């Protein structure tokens, strides 16, 4: 595993944290680490407040800037290469491999798509205008100009509205789900909202008080151990397909987080129960192993407004795995449909 250069995580203090001890601030807000871990970092001089090392006696004041200087660490190995499907002066479309995080977070800094784009293209590098989960593969689009960033962001933002006949953006995914006696076509409209998580603070799940979400599912191939489905989404809620298929009773094959009902496994424990058993590992959205692929993306080119369709071939889900013999196909980009 490669060692990176370390990172500085900053927090600007608001009035809600006025008077709070620095150790309490970190231990309550960032529960992925224990209180004793934060104490050790404080004593090692890794936490600064307003450009000076912090002490255990410091109380926070609104407007101050906290900085945690994380030392260099070894990042887990991930697939770093990606296939370019379409490229011009305004945008870049690629096929992201499963397992590659898009943005820095957790144990990933240089082993991310963003960093690889910076290494390959220099400054300014193409900027992702949408995200795929770490375990999700397939089509991703990046902006290479200010006009493209604004235009693509507008299209993705408005794709989160109710489905309309004149929608400019179309997103098609393919996934493997558990076998079952379900219809060849079905629609899922379960709302999606935030739920408490013992270490992350919150994550997204099926929620009656959440935001509207719409997924249209079609069965493509049935097998004894898995079923291949195609999912068209007209909203862009976080982890929507994973949550919706689980909420319908057909979770993604090998999904470590979302089970039947669309409720994360972590909800089986309350924060108090988790505190009593801190060494139990809880699933998080970045865990991989599930089978989800962004197969096709249709949108309008941000400069000349011509429709553009980008297709990324399926990963090798079937050969040698005993799941399904899925045809991979080839990557393609078609302008002016």
Helices and strands as residue ranges (DSSP letters): E 7-12, G 15-17, H 22-29, H 35-43, E 47-49, E 52-53, E 65-70, E 83-87, E 91-96, H 113-121, E 127-128, E 137-143, H 146-158, E 170-177, E 185-188, E 192-197, E 201-206, E 215-222, E 227-233, H 240-247, G 265-268, H 271-276, E 292-300, E 307-311, E 332-335
